Amino acid sequence: MKFGIVCVSDRCFAGACEDRSGPAIAECVRALSAENEYRLVPDEKEKIMQALCELADQCGADVVLTTGGTGFAPRDVTPEATKAVIEKEAPGIAEAIRAKSLEITPRAMLSRAVSGIRGKTLIINLPGSPKAVRECIDVVLPVLPHAVETLSGNTQSCGGNYGK
């Protein structure tokens, strides 16, 4: 699998602090892929959309994981940028992440993260902190191989067709 990683952070983009969440994602997906494309963008809808489209369309990422910009802050626009570029939503992924996160902190209900499909690429919004990234990515890692396989057109093991 090929992963795209997008860190959305005004402060990191400006060099005021170091991105620790993007590298946390890369570390978490290392077992599934050594091939990652990374982008660092400010909290600007157009810049986020551009990074998502580039990773999905030009770089051929199977999965794009974003970190940051999913909360209530005025400049948090990652979900809006994601919705603008996806063709289909995948709400079960974001719901599963929030459900697991709620076991850890009640603040998880403040997440506006979304997930969806652009072409053959799955895009998943993750929180901005390295700790939360690790907790949330553990929820989705087990289903990513099947999701990517299905998006590529291989539906042999879908919908109860196991072993048929």
N, C-alpha and C positions, 0 to 999 in steps of 0.2 A: 504494500500500500504506500501511496505517496501522500504525505501530509503537507498542508499549508498551515502556517501559524501566523495569526495577525494580532499583534499587541496594539490595543487602542488606548493611548494615554498621552495627554497634552504634556505632562511633566517629563515623561521618558523621551518623547519626541523632541522636546526642547533641550534635553541633556541635563535637566535638573535632578534626575534620579535614574538609576539603572533599572532596566526591565528584568525582573526576576520571574515573572509569570510565564513569559514566552519560553525561556529555558526550562521551566518546570514542565510545560507541556511536552517539549522535545524529549525530556528525560522519561516522561511517562509513556510515550509512544515508541520509544526506542526498540522495544521488543517486537513491535509490529512493523517497524520500518526505520531504516537508517537514513532515508531520503526525505528531507524536510525543506520546504521553502519558507522563509521568514520575512514578514513585513512589519514595520513599526510605523504607525500613523497617528496623527492627532485625532482628537474627538471631533471630527468633522464628517458629516454624513457622506459627502461626495468622495472624500479620500478613503473612507472605509469601503464604500461601494466599489471604488476603483480597485482596491487591493483584493477584495473578494472576487470580482470578475476576472482579474488578471490571474489569480491563483487557480480558479476553476477553468477558465477558458483557454488561457495561453500556457500555463504551467502544467495543466492536467492533473491537479491534485484530486485524489479520491475523496479526501476529507479535509475540510478547512475548519480549524478550531480558532475561535477568537477569544481574547481575554481582555476584559475591561469594558466599561461603557454601558453596563446593563442595569444600572441602578436608577435612582430618582434625581440625581444631580442634573442641573439644567443642561449641561453639555453631554450627558449620557445619551447617545443616539445609535449605539450599535444595533439594537433590535430593529429600529426603523430602517437603517441602512441594509440590514440583512433581509428584511421583508421586501425591500425595494428590488432586490436582485434575485430572490428565489422564485421558482415557478410553482413549487408545492411546499406546503408546510409539513413538518414532521413533529406535531405537538407532543407525542408520547415521549420523545427524548427529553424535551425541556421539562415536562411534567415529572418524569422519573428523577431527573436531577434535583428539581425542587423538593420532591417528596423525601429523597435521601438527605438533602441538606437540612430540611426541617427537623430531622432527628438530631442534628448537631446544633442548630441555632434558629431561633424564631425569625431572625432577620432574613432568612432564605425566602420568606414570602414577599420580600421587597424586590426580588429579582424579576426583571422584565425580559430575561433571556428567551430567545426563540431558536428554533432549529428548522432547517428546510433543505430542499433539493434544488440545485441549479444544474440542469443537464444531467451529468453522471457524477456530480459532486455533492456530497453531504456537507452542509455548513451547520456548525454547532457553536452557539454563544456560551462562553464560560465566564465565571466571575473574574475579578481583577487581582485577587491576592493569590500568591503561590500556594498557600495552605488550602484555600477553597478550590483552586484549580485541581490540585491532587485529589481532593475528596470527590469532586464532581466528575473528573475524567474516569475515575474508577467505576462509576456507574455505567458509563457508555462503552468502555473498552471491550467488554465481552460480546457486544452485538455488532461492533464495527466490521469485522470480517464478513459477516452475513449481509449487512447493509450494503457494503461495497460490491459484493458478489451479485446481489440482486440488482443494484443500480447498473451494473455492467451488462445486464440482460440475462444472466443465469438465474432462472427461477425454478430450477428443478427441485430445490428443497423448500419451496415456499408453500404456504397454505395447506399443509397436511399431505404434501406430495412426497414425504420422506420415503425413500426406498422404492419409489415407483419408476 
